[in-house]
Amino acid sequence: MKSKIRKCGVIFIILFSTILLISLSSLCETLTAGKKAPGFYLTTLEGEKIYLSDLLKEQNVVLINFFRTDCKPCIKEFPLLHDMQKDFKNKKVKMFLIDVEEKDEIVTKFIKEKNITIPVLLDTYKEIFTTYSSEQKVPQIFVIDKTGIVKYIHQKGIDVKEAKDIESLIENLIKN
């Protein structure tokens, strides 16, 4: 009788462990183009809460760029992102820079010094960045279509050609 109870206990532990591992592995799934963008809300430097779901309800294409103030490739691509922002000013496109794991005072000072006009969101505890990226390096760009599907991921600084490619993609997503 005791051996049957032990066997049942061992089987239960194995089944429970298998279910737990399957559940945890789905949480660690890498986000790739073609998958649904994880929902989020973050706060701007001015204290406004921005919800991805609200942006998508308004039928916007969304570009998010994860950065840090001490990242040289991030700083190098800001002018290209500013040009993109100007090109899409009156279109259904929302662009955000998301600072990863820095204090708001540091980010505020940096944004003023660099004269950055793209809205900046704070991911102070790196929660959204970790959800979006398996590569824990910045800069990273994610383009999300109006239905919430990630259409493009770029995991290093962009150059002029890549910026033009991203602009073309966004133009196509606006039309469709």
C-alpha positions in Angstrom: 0.0 0.0 0.0 2.8 2.4 0.9 4.6 1.8 -2.4 1.4 2.6 -4.3 1.1 5.9 -2.4 4.7 6.6 -3.1 4.3 5.9 -6.8 1.2 8.1 -7.0 3.1 10.8 -5.1 6.1 10.6 -7.5 3.8 10.7 -10.6 2.0 13.7 -9.1 5.2 15.5 -8.5 6.4 14.7 -12.1 3.1 15.9 -13.6 3.1 19.0 -11.5 6.7 19.8 -12.4 6.1 19.3 -16.1 3.0 21.6 -16.0 5.0 24.2 -14.1 7.9 24.1 -16.6 5.6 24.4 -19.5 3.9 27.4 -17.9 7.2 29.1 -17.1 8.6 28.5 -20.6 5.7 30.3 -22.2 6.4 33.3 -19.9 10.0 33.4 -21.2 9.0 33.2 -24.8 11.0 35.5 -27.1 9.1 38.3 -28.8 9.5 38.2 -32.5 8.0 40.0 -35.5 4.5 38.6 -36.2 3.6 38.1 -32.5 1.2 40.2 -30.5 2.9 43.0 -28.7 2.7 42.7 -24.9 0.5 45.4 -23.4 2.0 48.0 -21.2 1.6 51.4 -19.6 4.4 53.7 -18.7 4.7 57.2 -17.4 6.1 60.2 -19.3 8.6 62.6 -17.7 5.6 64.9 -17.2 3.7 62.2 -15.3 1.1 61.3 -18.0 0.3 57.6 -18.3 0.6 56.1 -21.7 -1.2 52.8 -22.4 -0.4 50.8 -25.5 -4.0 49.6 -25.7 -5.2 53.2 -25.9 -2.8 54.0 -28.8 -4.0 50.9 -30.7 -7.7 51.7 -30.0 -7.0 55.0 -31.9 -5.7 53.0 -34.8 -2.1 54.2 -34.5 1.0 52.5 -35.7 3.5 52.6 -32.7 7.2 52.9 -32.7 9.0 52.4 -29.4 12.7 52.8 -29.0 14.4 51.5 -25.8 17.4 53.6 -24.9 19.7 54.7 -22.0 21.4 58.1 -21.6 24.9 56.5 -21.5 24.4 54.6 -24.8 26.4 56.0 -27.7 24.5 54.2 -30.5 21.3 55.5 -28.9 22.5 59.1 -29.0 23.7 58.6 -32.6 20.3 57.5 -33.8 18.3 60.2 -32.1 18.6 62.6 -35.1 17.2 59.9 -37.4 14.3 59.3 -35.1 13.6 63.0 -34.9 13.5 63.2 -38.7 11.1 60.3 -38.7 8.9 62.0 -36.1 8.7 65.1 -38.3 7.8 63.0 -41.3 4.9 61.3 -39.4 3.7 64.4 -37.5 0.2 64.5 -38.9 -0.3 60.8 -39.4 -1.6 58.0 -37.3 1.9 57.2 -35.9 3.0 57.5 -32.2 6.7 57.4 -31.4 8.1 57.0 -27.9 11.6 56.7 -26.5 11.6 54.4 -23.5 14.4 55.0 -21.0 15.5 51.8 -19.4 16.3 51.7 -15.7 17.4 55.2 -15.0 16.2 57.9 -12.6 13.9 60.5 -14.0 16.2 63.4 -13.0 19.0 61.9 -15.1 16.7 61.4 -18.1 15.1 64.9 -17.8 18.6 66.5 -17.8 19.7 64.4 -20.7 16.5 65.2 -22.8 16.9 68.9 -22.2 20.7 68.8 -23.1 20.0 66.9 -26.3 16.9 68.9 -27.2 14.9 65.7 -27.7 11.2 66.3 -28.6 10.0 62.7 -29.0 8.0 61.8 -25.9 10.0 59.9 -23.3 8.6 57.1 -21.2 10.3 55.7 -18.1 10.8 52.0 -17.6 12.5 52.5 -14.2 12.5 48.9 -13.2 13.2 47.4 -16.6 9.9 45.5 -16.6 8.7 46.4 -20.1 12.2 46.1 -21.6 12.5 42.6 -20.2 9.1 41.7 -21.5 9.9 42.9 -25.0 13.6 41.9 -25.4 15.6 38.8 -24.9 18.6 40.8 -25.9 19.2 43.0 -22.9 21.0 45.7 -24.9 20.0 49.1 -26.1 19.1 50.6 -28.5 16.2 48.5 -29.7 13.3 49.5 -31.9 9.9 47.8 -32.1 7.3 48.8 -34.7 3.7 47.7 -33.8 0.9 47.8 -36.3 -2.6 49.1 -35.7 -3.8 45.7 -34.6 -1.1 45.2 -32.0 1.2 42.9 -34.0 4.9 43.5 -33.8 6.0 44.1 -37.4 9.6 45.0 -37.0 12.4 44.6 -34.4 15.8 46.2 -34.7 18.3 45.4 -32.0 21.2 47.8 -32.6 21.6 51.4 -33.6 20.1 52.4 -36.9 21.8 54.1 -39.8 20.2 56.3 -42.6 19.3 53.3 -44.8 17.7 51.5 -41.9 15.8 54.6 -40.9 14.4 54.9 -44.5 13.4 51.2 -44.4 11.6 51.7 -41.1 9.8 54.8 -42.6 8.7 52.8 -45.6 7.4 50.0 -43.4 5.4 52.5 -41.3 4.0 54.2 -44.4 2.7 50.8 -45.6 1.3 50.0 -42.2 -0.6 53.4 -42.1 -2.2 52.6 -45.5 -3.3 49.0 -44.6 
